[in-house]
């Protein structure tokens, strides 16, 4: 006689995640020959998702799907295409880098995003993180202080079909008040404090993820914050290394204004 299978809430949640992951793998691990020719790095991207994300602690189905879909190699110089899906940062010019895939996935997962969310990104860089976010949420607003990087992302992202990303050239320290409040904010450069304008532009109950610490040492703590009662309550995630935020943030750091 067969015994009934009883699922606890914890087992059911785990089974649900694994079912979504298996569905993801079925979709992305069986490309047709035509698709493989159009997307020559699909196999490398699948391996990245399996080995560097799923094998670690990335389990959110929407994040895994986004990381498996966005063609990372298109966000770096062609000379770096063969390294694009390795789990380490790569240069994108102007002294900036594209973060390693695992950190992009971890920061995205830590935001606990919903489809209807409106997200502010501080530090567009190559546009890769914005593309990953845009696969998950309704609208992404991204601010980049380096004009050449912002303009490149403004050309690239629409060419890839992204219509739900707006990019502004400016100092991300001040956020983008015109479109506030935001459900979530992600800062992709190191700061030694959370800019007051960003706290003000985050809705009550909203989430923020950022590398916090001494940017001059290129070693910080990745933190997740939730806005409660107008203040940010922080939780440590892991240690990271990010390039520093420039502009107003540096004035606050070195000028002590």
C-alpha positions, 0 to 999 in steps of 0.5 A: 500500500502506497503511503501518502506524501505529506509536504511541510510548508518548508518542503513545499516551498523548496519543491516549488523553487526546484520546479521553477528551476527545472522548468528554466533549465528545460527552456534554456538548455535545449536551444535550436540550431538556429537559436544557437547560431543567433546566440553563440554564448547561450551554452556558456550562459546556461553553465553560468546560471547552473554553476555560479548561481544555482549551485550557490544560493541564488534560488529566485526563479525570476532572477534565474530566468533573467540571468539566463536570458540577458546576453551579458557578452553584449555589454562588454567589449567584443575582445572580452566576449569569451570571458563575459560569462566567467564569474568575475568583474570585467572592465567597461571603460572610464575606470568602471567595471561590470560586476561578476554575475553572482553579485548581480544575481545576489543584489537583484535577489536581495531586493525581493522584487515584484513584477509591479515594482518601480526601481531606481538604479544608481550607477548604470555602467554598462546597462547589464544590471538595468537589463536584468532588473527590467526582465523582472519589474515594470519600470527601471530608472537608472542614473549614470554620472559618466556621460560616455557610459550613459550614452552607450547604455542609452543606445544599447538597451533600446536596441535589445528591445528594452522599453521599460528603462529610462537613463539619465546622465547625472549624479546618482547621489541625488537620485531621480526625484521626478519619478519617486517614490521607488519600491526599491533602490540598488546602488552599484558603487560603494558609499560610506553612507546612504545618501539622504535624497535616496532615503527620501525617495524610497517609499515606506517599506521599500528596499535598498541594496548597496555596498557600504563602507570605505570606498577608498579601500575597495572593500565593503559590506553588501547591505540590504535595507528596509525603510521603516518609520522614515529610517533605513534598517540594515542587514548584512549580506556579504563582503564585496569590492566595488568602485567608489561612487563619484560626485557629491558622495566624494565631496561628503567623504573628503570634504566632510560637508 
